Amino acid sequence: MNVYQKTGQVEQEVLESVRLHLTVCRRAQNHITFGFEVLFRFTTTSPLSILYSVSIFGYIRGHWRRIVAARQKKSILQSAAPEKLDPAGWPTSLSDPTRFYLECFRFFHQRLPSELRKHRSYFTSEGRGFGEDAFHVLWFLLFREFRPKNFLEIGVFRGQTLSLAALLASIDGFPCEVCGISPFSQAGDSVSRYRPNVDYHEDTLRNFEHFKLKPPQLLRAFSTDPEAQRFIASKEWDMIYIDGNHDYEIARQDWELCSKHLGARGIIVLDDSGLTTSFRPPAFATAGHPGPSRLAQEIDRKQFRELLQVGHNRVFQKIA
């Protein structure tokens, strides 16, 4: 039995064992909901949204999902990671993205330099960053292969990827101008919500300081603002990460502007764009969102070739 079969079997066993528990909890939730409806039917603000957000069923479902994820990780890590993930093997990421993702996950835990694993651990603690372990391997591969002179991220959040770019350049010993465009606020989109009590700009700078990295060049703006568009157009970029607004129309505008100012053979990484691929994420990963996934399907393959996919992150290189 290979790791994929074992992983599926582990998940199926756990899900079967809790199905009865979830059914019971769902019935209990229905009774509780009815009780709250009767109790608060004369109030102007319904408590049902609060009830659902902390519902017994939702809590147990999340708890069991974490159990499934932990068991999957343990099973996957029973196999050894490849010694290296050379560009010659990157086409596998497009033909079998699930298998390649699992190889990246193993590589992160078994072979990635400890400084990079510590960086990921820092950002996963206290909710400093999103993403997945395998994505650190993605950036490790790209920076080793292309050694960009400059790097732009659209949608910085709290600086996990931006500081990783600076750290990778520092470790590999080459200069890289690191820049980010972000509103640095709680502004979200149709699929994202952010905490209101965080100064995202100052937090990003503090996170760079934590790793003793040179401060990045940050622009506080939406990518559609005139000053952001002028900044993107101000130079020729080697590598760009589009991870801003996930709504199709905005993601499309980001792509069109960034691709126009990308250097020859430059790289664009498109986040959350894996829904239209054969990638089937394990319980601890996601396949992305509709907007960027639709955009990825529309990219002109006469101008860009797809090099690599790690989970919902897809990598495109400008042909000329």
C-alpha angles and dihedrals in degrees: 000000000000127000093263092055091045091049092051092046093051092051093046093050092051094045092049091050094053100039092091091048092051092049091053092047092049090055090048090051091053091054092047092048092052090050092053091047091056094042096049103029091116096052122098094222113058116221091207094096089055091046094052093046091057098027121150090235093051092047094050093044090053091045093052092045088057090050091051090048093050092050092047091052091050092050094046093049092056086082122071121252119241113264090238141357103221123186088250087071097044094095086070088066088063098042096040107015095166093057092046091049091055090050089053090049091053091044090054093054099037109029114013113110112268093239089064094046089051089051091054092046091053092054096045090054115088092003095284093147147011126214130086135273093252091061091069086060090051092057092042089057095045096048093046091051103039106023094204119215090211137017130197126193122192108203107027102181101178099340106263097137094033093054090043089057090052092046094050092051090049093050093047092045105238131119117253127174106222117204136172137191117199139135088236090213140100090272109134138170138231092299104027137069127179136199115267097211100066128094094217095187096053091039091056091052091048090052090054089050090051090062093039092243127153109262113262126235104258129189117197101215145097112265089243094056116107093241091053092049090050091050093051090048093048096085147009110265128216097195133011131183114203106203103136129104109000096206110115098238094052095041088051092053090049091052095047094050096041095046090052091057098040117114124241109290088006122156131239120186113201114204126215093012104124103099093095094052132077091256111133108191123217117236092275096054140058134219096222137245135305098247100056091036091056090047092053090057091054098052111122106248090199088067101031134033123203110239107174145001126200109178110304093345114096124191123214128186124204109241098210 
